[in-house]
Amino acid sequence: MAGVSGTRAIAQSHIELEEKIRQRAYEIYRQRGGPDLDNWLEAEREVLGKSRQPAQDRGTTVGDARRPGRNLRQNLRSS
């Protein structure tokens, strides 16, 4: 389990990533208008496509993809 400083680093990483997506979505909107959701999704694809880090290193993987909630259940049992 990540310590407090690890949790803060992950949270900061998510904040920075969201800000990059927000800025790119706004640029797309300024260039051609369009629905906000479409602009956001395109910005996500562009920004996340530029990331060379595996999702796990970005701190975005939660649980076990093969068995959702598995890690959560294990953590609850051990608490």
C-alpha positions in Angstrom: 0.0 0.0 0.0 1.3 3.5 -0.9 2.3 5.7 1.9 1.0 9.2 2.4 3.8 10.8 0.2 3.1 8.2 -2.5 -0.6 8.9 -2.4 0.1 12.6 -2.7 2.4 12.0 -5.6 -0.3 10.0 -7.4 -2.9 12.6 -6.7 -0.6 15.4 -8.0 0.1 13.3 -11.1 -3.7 12.9 -11.8 -4.2 16.7 -11.3 -1.4 17.5 -13.8 -2.8 15.0 -16.3 -6.3 16.3 -16.0 -5.0 19.9 -16.5 -3.2 18.9 -19.7 -6.4 17.3 -21.0 -8.4 20.3 -20.0 -6.0 22.7 -21.8 -6.0 20.5 -24.9 -9.8 20.2 -24.9 -10.1 24.0 -24.7 -7.6 24.4 -27.6 -9.7 22.0 -29.7 -12.9 24.0 -28.8 -11.2 27.3 -29.8 -10.1 25.8 -33.1 -13.4 24.3 -34.2 -16.1 24.5 -31.6 -18.1 21.4 -31.1 -19.6 19.4 -28.2 -17.6 19.6 -25.0 -17.6 15.8 -24.6 -16.2 15.2 -28.0 -13.4 17.7 -27.5 -12.6 16.2 -24.1 -12.4 12.7 -25.5 -10.2 13.7 -28.3 -7.9 15.6 -25.9 -7.7 12.5 -23.7 -6.7 10.3 -26.7 -4.0 12.9 -27.7 -2.6 13.5 -24.2 -2.7 9.8 -23.1 -1.4 8.7 -26.4 1.7 10.8 -25.8 2.4 9.2 -22.4 5.0 6.5 -22.7 4.6 5.3 -19.1 2.6 2.1 -18.6 -0.7 2.8 -16.8 0.5 1.1 -13.6 3.4 3.5 -13.4 1.1 6.5 -13.8 -0.9 5.2 -10.7 -4.1 4.7 -12.7 -4.5 1.0 -12.4 -6.9 -0.1 -9.7 -7.4 -3.7 -8.7 -6.9 -6.6 -10.9 -8.3 -6.3 -14.5 -9.1 -10.0 -14.6 -11.1 -9.9 -11.4 -12.4 -6.5 -10.6 -12.5 -5.6 -6.9 -10.2 -8.5 -6.0 -7.6 -6.3 -4.4 -10.2 -4.3 -2.6 -11.7 -7.4 -1.1 -8.3 -8.7 0.0 -7.5 -5.4 1.6 -10.8 -5.3 3.5 -10.2 -8.8 4.8 -6.8 -8.0 6.1 -7.9 -4.7 7.8 
